Amino acid sequence: MKRIVKYLATSSSHPGTATLKNTATSLFFLCVLFTTSPLNAGTHPPGDDGLLVGSGRLHAFVEAESHYVYNPHRASLDAAADIRETKGPMLAIRPGLNYKALSSIVEIQLQSLADLRYYTADYLAGNNNFFGNDTRLGLLLNKDSTLPLRISAGYLRSDVPANQTISRSLLNRTLSLGLDGEWKPGGGAFTVRFKAPASKISYDAEENANHEKLNNLRVQPSLRVAWKFFPKTAFTLDLFSDLTQYEEGSYSKDIDFFGGSLGLTGAITSRISAVIRAGFSTPILASDLASSASGFVGLFELGYKLSNALSVSLATGREMRATPLFNYHKDIFGSLAASLNIGSQVNINLNFEARTLTFGTPTTSETTGFAGRNDLAVKPNLIISYFANNWLTISLHNRYEYRDTGDFTISMLSGEATGSYNYYDTFLRISARY
């Protein structure tokens, strides 16, 4: 049976005593994992490995992490003292399990992961320890037919900002359900795909902050009709909707978006691929917002394979989404991604995203000093991986985020969710499989 051990150690730009302490902690975690970590088959299909449970295989695993994080709770740049208090090491352990069962009729996939974190420095009272969970269940029905159906359900508890309004970490819980099907008559040149995902997001209440008024229910049914005129190239017609409903007493209005787009996707040559979509989106049920929230939506993405070792892609587009407090926001984004293989053992991945967000008019009188909110978000990400052999990988991760939220005040959040910030996370990961 295979065993997977993952370990993340700190890589800090501040050498000295703290670095030596983090290195010692890293070595301790690595030794513990090599001697105590349970079995994990990851995404391996059922076979002779794992524990036989019914007709499927169960694989348990554990991950340990040691980070150096700057401003983990995304405190405002104006709160310099708070930022100093929140930078430092973060330790985490993630035990979990994977289960996969196959039959001629149904395929079952289950993944559950506990996220136990400890921030060594934190100005948020009672939030030094964090317990999160990510559980997902999927059922694939009629997988060998012309109409396979996938039913999914999930639960996520996290402290990562769950919307584009809040600029700090808030504890939130997401319940999700989904139905996904694709009809492929006559060999698959013509396909019809429909999706109906729904999610309920709830925020944990905190003293002197009405975060529960951000709770919302979101349903996003969509339909795609595609016709392949070449084996890897297709025309697409997309119809989509986004229905968002808030709890009673919320600071935002219920809003909907309906729209459609025409597109082209697939390989143009053996080296060039593209995704092109252009369409229009507008609120229909929330007709009082239609004039300001309507507009063009689209995506242009171009991929180029320079060689077997180097590939790059560029993307730009425009989106419109519902958001608490401001009803909606319009996003214009651009991204760059590159992947470079050096020999067979070294891989470098670069991702860079820049996004501008233009928000609607706030619906609450408790939003003061507002003269139009326009955010700028920049997120570069660099990963360098070394594949020592087929069971050992060493990778260096660097993640940075800058957000400029402009000048405004939200009294219902006591100013804690406003202001520009910098966020940075760097860590070294050692992943061993045996």
Secondary structure as GFF3:
##gff-version 3
##sequence-region A 1 434
A	DSSP	beta_strand	4	10	.	.	.	ID=ss1
A	DSSP	alpha_helix	17	36	.	.	.	ID=ss2
A	DSSP	beta_strand	51	53	.	.	.	ID=ss3
A	DSSP	beta_strand	56	70	.	.	.	ID=ss4
A	DSSP	alpha_helix	80	86	.	.	.	ID=ss5
A	DSSP	beta_strand	88	102	.	.	.	ID=ss6
A	DSSP	beta_strand	106	119	.	.	.	ID=ss7
A	DSSP	beta_strand	129	141	.	.	.	ID=ss8
A	DSSP	beta_strand	149	158	.	.	.	ID=ss9
A	DSSP	beta_strand	172	183	.	.	.	ID=ss10
A	DSSP	three_ten_helix	185	187	.	.	.	ID=ss11
A	DSSP	beta_strand	190	195	.	.	.	ID=ss12
A	DSSP	beta_strand	198	203	.	.	.	ID=ss13
A	DSSP	three_ten_helix	211	214	.	.	.	ID=ss14
A	DSSP	beta_strand	216	219	.	.	.	ID=ss15
A	DSSP	beta_strand	222	230	.	.	.	ID=ss16
A	DSSP	beta_strand	233	246	.	.	.	ID=ss17
A	DSSP	beta_strand	255	267	.	.	.	ID=ss18
A	DSSP	beta_strand	272	282	.	.	.	ID=ss19
A	DSSP	three_ten_helix	287	289	.	.	.	ID=ss20
A	DSSP	alpha_helix	290	293	.	.	.	ID=ss21
A	DSSP	beta_strand	295	305	.	.	.	ID=ss22
A	DSSP	beta_strand	310	323	.	.	.	ID=ss23
A	DSSP	beta_strand	327	342	.	.	.	ID=ss24
A	DSSP	beta_strand	346	359	.	.	.	ID=ss25
A	DSSP	beta_strand	367	368	.	.	.	ID=ss26
A	DSSP	beta_strand	374	387	.	.	.	ID=ss27
A	DSSP	beta_strand	392	404	.	.	.	ID=ss28
A	DSSP	beta_strand	409	410	.	.	.	ID=ss29
A	DSSP	three_ten_helix	411	413	.	.	.	ID=ss30
A	DSSP	beta_strand	421	433	.	.	.	ID=ss31
###
